Amino acid sequence: MTGLIHVYEGDGKGKTTAAVGLAVRCAGSGRKVLFSQFLKSDTSNELKVLRKIENIEVYTKKNNFGFTFNMTDDEKLKAREFFTNHLKDIIHLVNEGKFDLLVMDEVIDAYNLDMVSHDILTEFLKNRPQNLEVVMTGRNPKDEITELADYLTHFQKVKHPFDKGLRARVGIEM
């Protein structure tokens, strides 16, 4: 089976949820999944469950960088080095051939914010293992990412409780 590239993008809720669902489906079929997140802490509630599922390996690194708009230039450089190294680690793991599906949650946002090397990510996507399925989530993917995608799914917010001031709720939005 030839692996394809999925991009789940947009301003609507559900990108990570869709990626988690595909990871569970893939693991349930006996395939091996590597699930990783960028720009999020390693305490996202979905990770608690994914870590318990046979055939899913969650690969995260602790980081406390916060939002890029609050970072100094020095903090941005450190964050970029951190996330680029995280990407390199993921690439090394999947190039060993042990995984059928790679999920990189929020990597599109990391890419857009220059928190990962553009060259490393695009070269990996072009030269990934032939049978590796890849899922990337985030907002506003750049043309070079959408051109590489086989699936491009747009999540559009029509209505969301956040618009009324309701904060993210544990177990629902986070």
C-alpha positions in Angstrom: 0.0 0.0 0.0 1.3 3.4 -1.0 1.2 5.9 1.9 -0.5 9.2 1.3 -0.4 12.7 2.9 -3.4 14.1 4.7 -3.7 17.8 5.6 -6.5 18.7 8.1 -6.7 22.5 8.1 -8.9 25.4 8.9 -10.3 27.5 11.8 -12.9 24.9 12.8 -12.8 22.5 15.8 -12.0 18.9 15.0 -8.6 18.8 13.2 -6.8 17.0 16.1 -9.9 15.0 16.8 -9.9 13.7 13.2 -6.2 12.9 13.4 -6.8 11.0 16.7 -9.7 9.1 15.1 -7.5 8.0 12.2 -4.7 7.0 14.5 -7.2 4.8 16.5 -8.6 3.3 13.3 -5.1 2.5 12.0 -4.0 1.0 15.3 -7.2 -1.1 15.5 -6.3 -2.6 12.1 -3.0 -3.8 13.6 -0.9 -1.1 12.0 1.7 0.9 14.0 1.2 4.6 14.6 3.5 7.4 15.7 1.6 10.3 17.1 3.4 13.6 17.8 2.4 17.2 18.6 4.0 20.5 18.0 3.4 23.8 19.8 1.3 22.0 22.5 2.4 20.8 25.9 2.7 17.0 26.3 -0.3 17.0 28.6 -3.1 17.2 26.0 -5.9 14.9 27.3 -6.1 12.9 24.1 -2.5 11.8 24.7 -3.5 10.1 28.0 -5.7 7.6 26.1 -3.4 7.3 23.0 -0.6 6.2 25.3 -2.8 3.2 26.5 -3.6 1.9 23.0 -1.6 -1.0 21.6 0.1 -0.1 18.3 0.3 3.7 19.1 3.5 5.3 20.2 3.1 8.9 21.4 6.3 10.9 20.9 6.4 14.3 22.6 8.9 16.5 24.3 8.2 18.8 27.2 8.4 22.5 26.2 7.3 25.7 27.9 7.7 28.2 25.2 4.2 29.6 25.2 2.7 31.6 22.4 5.2 32.9 19.7 3.7 36.4 19.9 4.9 36.6 23.5 8.4 35.3 22.8 11.6 37.4 22.5 13.8 36.8 19.4 16.1 34.7 21.5 13.2 32.5 22.8 12.0 32.1 19.2 15.4 30.9 18.1 15.5 28.4 21.0 12.0 27.2 20.2 12.8 26.8 16.5 15.8 24.7 17.4 13.7 22.6 19.8 10.9 21.9 17.3 13.3 21.3 14.4 15.1 18.8 16.5 11.8 17.2 17.4 11.0 16.9 13.7 14.4 15.4 13.0 13.7 12.8 15.8 10.4 11.9 14.3 11.9 11.5 10.9 14.6 9.2 12.3 11.9 7.1 14.0 9.7 6.6 10.9 12.7 6.0 8.6 13.4 2.9 10.7 10.3 1.4 9.0 8.5 0.5 12.2 5.4 2.8 11.6 2.6 2.8 9.1 1.0 6.1 10.1 2.6 9.3 11.3 0.5 12.1 12.8 2.1 15.5 13.3 -0.5 17.5 15.1 -0.1 21.3 14.7 3.0 20.9 12.5 1.4 23.2 9.9 1.3 26.0 12.5 4.9 25.3 13.5 5.8 25.5 9.9 4.0 28.8 9.3 5.6 30.4 12.4 9.1 29.2 11.3 9.3 27.0 14.3 10.5 24.1 12.1 12.8 24.0 9.2 10.8 24.3 6.0 13.4 22.4 4.0 13.5 19.5 6.4 9.8 19.1 6.5 9.2 19.4 2.8 12.1 17.1 1.9 10.8 14.5 4.4 7.4 14.6 2.8 8.8 14.2 -0.7 11.1 11.4 0.3 9.2 9.6 3.2 9.1 5.8 3.3 6.8 4.7 0.5 4.2 3.0 2.7 4.1 5.7 5.4 0.8 7.5 5.7 1.2 11.1 7.1 -1.3 13.3 8.7 -0.6 17.0 9.4 -2.9 19.4 11.2 -3.0 23.2 11.5 -4.3 26.4 9.9 -3.5 28.0 6.6 -1.1 25.6 5.1 1.3 27.2 2.6 1.1 26.2 -1.0 4.1 23.9 -0.8 2.3 21.8 1.8 -1.1 21.7 0.0 0.6 20.7 -3.2 2.2 17.7 -1.5 -1.2 16.7 0.0 -3.3 13.8 -1.3 -6.1 14.6 1.1 -6.9 18.2 2.0 -9.7 18.6 4.4 -10.9 22.1 5.5 -12.5 22.5 8.9 -14.6 25.7 8.9 -16.0 27.3 12.0 -19.6 28.3 11.5 -20.5 28.7 15.1 -18.4 28.1 18.3 -19.1 28.8 22.0 -15.8 30.7 22.2 -17.5 33.5 20.2 -19.8 34.0 23.2 -16.8 34.0 25.6 -17.0 30.4 26.7 -13.5 29.2 27.4 -12.1 25.8 26.2 -13.5 22.9 28.3 -11.5 20.0 29.5 -12.5 16.8 27.7 -14.2 18.7 24.9 -11.9 21.3 23.4 -8.7 20.2 25.3 
